[in-house]
Amino acid sequence: MRTRQSFVFRPNQLNPDGRPSSLLTAEEEQEDEHWGRHALPKGTYGGRSVGGKKPNDETQYDQIEAIDFTIHDTVEESLLARMMIAEDPKAWCSRVTSRRIQLWVMYILIGAFVSCFIGLILYICGLIEKARVDATKDVLKTGDIWGAWWTWTGSSLILCLIAVCCVLIEPAAASSGIPGLIAYLNGVMPKGGQSPITGKPTYFTSWETMVAKTVGMICSVPSGIAIGPEGPIIHISALIAHWVSLLTQELEMKLNIQFTSRKSEERDFLATGAACGICTAFRAPLAGVMFVVEEASSFFTTAHLEYTFLACLVAYWTTWVFLASAEGESTVKFKQTTGDFCTYHDMFDYVFFIAIGIIGGCMGVSVACCLLPCCIYVVLLQKHNRMLCNRFAVRKY
């Protein structure tokens, strides 16, 4: 008696025998190395290696650790979900609402702490740079050109040596930190390396790395070498958010407030911290949010988008209140006055900004409501066509 084989449909692929490879048997499907649409030949490498080529160092390639940010369907998660939706007669609100309030408070604290810390670092960098310039000018006024050269070059060399020592002690603090942050947010644990001075391993998210990166940035940016503070700011801000969240949880546990973040939420805290760092450096809340959404993180929910935008707004206004207002600066980072009527401090202008935002939001919602039925129709049509292709392929072969 002839048995019927089960097939899996894969379009636009042919085997050497003329049979479409889209009709793979169940046994062939199990032997497949890749679960995407197109199968990879045996022995090839994909994902982390470019072009599917064999890595130069297979041992180091195999040591790369992945971070599991998914929420597994386990008994513990099911019990937690039931506990969260269960009503507590002694509480003034549900557990779900209480957790959301705690998350809002957490993100507000992240925005405020990142803004203050990064603003303080930039202020110190400005003081060091101003001190170097003033010292060089004072020596030049005496007519000692070589002394002025030694003052400028020597101070730059000393600052660079301090930054190099920070990297030697904590190799995880090297470079900008953006590639490592992107890797971490996308599920790969970046390697910090082993310190040649202490001989201990270093980690990308440790507080030692944050301190070394901060000191190295304070010394290297005003030293005069061709680097900027933007990259280190992103890494430092992400670590600030990470440790602020951990310290806040410790404080809540001491206050008998039960709140424990998940792996996915810890990743979201780092992403939000990076966005707040960009917002503080450039005073642009939307730029920070869009950087994390488009460049850094591949896993981004609508709720996290709201949290991040709130944290960036808190970081922006904190920077303006405690730093820009104290120094008499504007809320605009990059500006060019082109006329007598070009102002940046008039609060009346914000009324028009708010009106433009409301009008733009209403227009966006209107367009989304008009396009939503069309999108649903296209999805249903594609699903119907796929079902027809499956039936045709099975009947033909």
Secondary structure, DSSP 8 states (H G I E B T S, - for coil): ------EE--SS-B-TTSSBTTSEEHHHHHH-S--SSS---TT---SSSGGG---S-HHHHHT--B--------HHHHHHHHHHHS--TTSSS-HHHHHHHHHHHHHHHHHHHHHHHHHHHHHHHHHHHHHHHHHHHHHHHTT-HHHHHHHHHHHHHHHHHHHHHHHHH-GGG-S-SHHHHHHHHTTB-----B-TTT--B--TT-HHHHHHHHHHHHHHGGGTSS--SHHHHHHHHHHHHHHHHHHHHHHHHHTT------HHHHHHHHHHHHHHHHHHHH--HHHHHHHIIIII-S---HHHHHHHHHHHHHHHHHHIIIIIHHHT--S-SS----STT--S--THHHHHHHHHHHHHHHHHHHHHHHHHHHHHHHHHHHHHHHHHHHHHHHHH-
